[in-house]
Every structure is written in C-alpha cells, then in structure tokens.
Amino acid sequence: MRISHIPRQLAQIAAACLLTFAASAASSAAVPAVATTATTPPEDTVPPNTPPTSQADVDKIVAYANKHGVQTPTGWMAMLLPSIRGHIQTADTDDVVQLMYNDEQKLAGAVMVTFTPGGGYAGILKTFSYEDSDANPPRLSMIEAGDYLPACHPGNPCETVHIAQQAVGLCFGEASCRILYFEGKQLRDIVMTD
C-alpha cells in the first residue's frame, strides 16, 4: 500500500465528508436569515452526520451528495490530506479543492468542487503522476489575490502575474510550487519554484 494513499473505504469516507461539508455549506446559503418556526426539516434535506462511523453512514453521505447534484469525477478518491475552501473561480463562488487519486489511471490531482444554489459541479484542476507524490508529497494552500513573480529561467523574460481573486497553491514538498488560478473563465498555471 502506498503511504500517500489510503484504503478504499477510508477514501470513500474522506470524499463523502468533503462532499457533505460542501453540500451543507451550499445549502446553508439558501437558509433565510430569520427562522419563523422551529420545525424539523424532511430527512432528505438534512446532511448526514459526519464523520461517518460505518459503511451505512458512508452510503447515506454519498446518496445525499449525489441527490443534491455534487459528484466528484468518476474513479477519483480523496487522499487523506487537508482540503482548502475559498472563492477561487470568482468572488461569488464557493469552491473546495481536495487532493485525490485515480488508481486505474495511476494519476493524482487537485480536484475542485464548486457549489451553486442549485447544486454544484466538480472538475480536475491539475494532474500529476503517483510516483511524483512519493518523494515529494503534495499539499494545498490558499493563495490570496495579488501580484506574483513566477520562477525565471535564463533567456526568458519574467513578468509579474496579477491574480484577481483567491487561488490554489500546489506544492510538492520543497521541490516545486505552482499557483493555479482563474483569469476570467480560463484556468492558468504559473510555476513559482522548480
């Protein structure tokens, strides 16, 4: 078993927790500021308790997330590493980024789940080889808006890059770091160290 990967059942639990956290965050935005009565909502609108303690809990969480339109890419499982949350696509979006892996494709990557009032969607921001993560484990960080100077190489001009909203920092140990950010609807990637 690879140190940077976790058993399938734990991966399902971690992915389900991420989806539940994000689904409850998306649904909390639709809650009125003042409640008029204290009633119990129907069971299918209440996120299951986390963390799950059994396979039945995992199944409930996955069913809840799928019912509310939030699914991670097929075949991708969450790594047991911290996720980040912010306004990455635009100032109005609620985005959660998690490191995940796909055993069949022998890939790992940063997967972003974006929540909208009607549900949400997920997409893969950046992929990398499993083997790359063994010697230099990946980690995510939230990058604030601002001006950044990418890594410069001889013969190539270096220009400051302006990032208008929050972005994703993706580092591999001390070997390399990059920033994944959106410029309009276009995903951009700049190398900060290599």
N, C-alpha and C positions, 0 to 999 in steps of 0.2 A: 504494500500500500504506500502511496506517495505521501510524504509528510505534509505537503501543501494542499492535499485533497482530503476530504472527509468521507466516511462511509455514506452510501447512498441514502439510508434512512435519515441520518443527521443532515445531509444536504437537502433533502426534501423538507425537513423541519425548518432549516435556516431559510430556504426560499419561501416557504409558507409564512414564516414570521415577517420577512421583508414585505411580502405582498399584503399581509394583514395590516402591518403598520402603515403602509402606503394607502391601502383602501380605506382604513379608518380615518386617515388624515384627509383624504379626498372627500369622504362623506361628512366629516366634521365641518367643512367649509359651507355645506348646504344647511346646517342647523341654524334656525332662527336665533337671534341674539337674546330674545326673551321667550322663555317657555311659558305657555299659558296654563298647561296642566301637566301633572306628573303621571304619565301613562307609560306602560311597558310597551316598547315597540315590538312589532312582529319579529319572530325569531330569525327570519332570513335577512333582516336589516341590521342585526347586531353582530359586529365582528366576533368570531370565536375568541375565547381566552387564549392568551399567549403567555409564556411559551407553552407549546403543547407537551403533554406528558404521555401520550400514547399514539399509536398509529391511527386510532379513531379520531383523535384531535387533529392530526395532520390532514386526514381526509376531509374533515369539516372545514379546515382553513383553506385548503386547495379548492374545495367546492365553492366556498364563499368568494374567493378571489376570482375564480372563473365566471361565476354568476354575475359579478359586478364588472366584468369586462377587462380584467387586468391579468394578462398572461405573459410569462417570460418566454423567450424563444424556445422552440421545441428542442429537447435534448440537452439543454443547458441547466446545470445545477449550481447552486450557490456554494462558494468557498466560505469556510468559517473565518472570515476576515471582516473587519468593520466596513460598513457602508457609509455613504455620505448623502446628505439631503440639502437641496438648495433650489435656487431659481437659475437653472443652467441654460435652458433653451431661450427663455425670455424672462423678463422681470415678473411676468404673470403666471409662469408655470411652476408646478410643484414636482420636482424631479428627485428621484432616489437612484443612486448609482451603486451597484454591487459588483464585486469580482465574482465571476462564475467560470465554470469549465464545462467542456463537452468531451466526454470520454471517446465517443465514436470518431470525432474529427481530430482528436488529440490537440485541442486548442483550449486556451483560456482567454478571458477577455473582460472588459468593463462593459456591463450591461446597464442601460438607463431605462427606468420605468417612469413615464410621465403621467401624472394624474390630471384628469379633466373633470368638470362637473358631471359629465355623462359616463364616466368610466376611466379609461386610460389606455396606454399602449406602451410597448417595450421595444427597444432596439439595441443592437450591439454597436457600441461606440468604437472600440478598438480591440483587435485580437492579437494574441501572441502565442508562441509555442509553449507547450507544457514545460519542456526542458529549460526554457529561459527562466522559468519561475523557481527552479530548484536551487540554483546557486545564488540568485538574487530575487528573493520573494517580492511580489508586487504589493503595493499599498496605495491607497487613495487618499487624497486630501482635497479640501475645498480651497479654491483659489479665488480671491476677491478681484473685482474689476480693477483695471489699472493698466499701466504701460509696462511691458516686459521685454527684455533684451534676450533673444534666443542665443543658443550656442553658435559661436562664429568659427568658421573654418578658413584657412588661408585661401585667398583668391575669391572668396565670396563676400559680397558686402553684407554688413549686419545693419539691420534697421529695427528700431523699436516697434513692437506689435502692441496695438491698443486692444484691450479686451473690455467690452462694454458691460458685461454682466458676470455673475459668478461662473467659474469654470471648474474643470476636473483636473487635479494634479495626479498623474500616474507615474510612480517611481518604481524602479526595480533595485531594491537595496540601495547601495551607494553608486551603482554602475551607471544608471541613466534616469533622467526625469523628463517628462514632457507635459505639456498643457493641452488638454482637449477643450475646445471652446466653440461656441456658435457665433458666427458673423451673419446676421440675418437668419436664414434657414439653412445655411451651409455650415457643416461641421469642419472645423480647422484643427490642425495638429502642429504644434511647434515643439522642437527639441530644446530643452533648457540645458541639460548636461548629457554628455555621452562618453 
